[in-house]
Amino acid sequence: MAVTAPVLIVLALIVFNTMSFASAVARFDRVAPDIVLAHGVSPEGDGGMAAVDAVESHLGDAMEGYDLEIEVTCEDAVADGSMLSLVGGLRTYRCTMRYVPWPSGLSIAGVDLGAPALLSHERSVTVDPWRPGAVM
């Protein structure tokens, strides 16, 4: 019992963290394209960073209940010097989710028992700002 109990506890923590991450990834993959379509195509304000901030805040609200860090970046897919740079082209939103396994900061008698890994998942969504609701 003294030999198997710690092994079973560590195994249970690994299973718990893996299942929590899998659940968060499934939810993130489901809501990220919808939020980008709703707020990234026709942002409030001047566009640009306002769209990224709106998508990031709404993703944070949608992923409430999970201990995650969410980061959103936006890239325009227009080559410099072309005529499309005047009107704007496709935009690619990269939504990144970072999950810190539990327990992360647990220390007993000077021994760090926390998980050393940081799990990350990225979802890229390309939208056309001239055709709302169209994912490329």
PEKAGI-V151201 format. One record per residue. N is the residue number from 1. RES is the residue in one small letter. NEAR is the number of other ideal C-beta (glycine too) atoms within 10 Angstrom. Layout:
n->{N N}
res->{RES RES}
near->{NEAR NEAR}
This chain:
n->{1 2 3 4 5 6 7 8 9 10 11 12 13 14 15 16 17 18 19 20 21 22 23 24 25 26 27 28 29 30 31 32 33 34 35 36 37 38 39 40 41 42 43 44 45 46 47 48 49 50 51 52 53 54 55 56 57 58 59 60 61 62 63 64 65 66 67 68 69 70 71 72 73 74 75 76 77 78 79 80 81 82 83 84 85 86 87 88 89 90 91 92 93 94 95 96 97 98 99 100 101 102 103 104 105 106 107 108 109 110 111 112 113 114 115 116 117 118 119 120 121 122 123 124 125 126 127 128 129 130 131 132 133 134 135 136}
res->{m a v t a p v l i v l a l i v f n t m s f a s a v a r f d r v a p d i v l a h g v s p e g d g g m a a v d a v e s h l g d a m e g y d l e i e v t c e d a v a d g s m l s l v g g l r t y r c t m r y v p w p s g l s i a g v d l g a p a l l s h e r s v t v d p w r p g a v m}
near->{5 5 6 9 9 9 9 10 10 11 11 10 15 12 10 12 19 12 10 16 18 11 12 19 16 10 15 22 13 11 17 27 17 13 21 27 18 14 21 24 19 11 18 10 10 8 15 11 11 13 24 20 15 19 25 18 14 20 23 13 10 17 17 7 9 16 13 19 12 19 14 24 14 18 12 15 13 16 9 6 7 9 7 13 12 7 9 14 14 16 22 16 26 15 25 17 23 14 20 16 19 14 13 15 10 11 10 7 5 5 7 12 13 13 17 7 11 11 17 12 17 13 19 14 20 15 22 16 18 11 10 11 9 13 13 11}
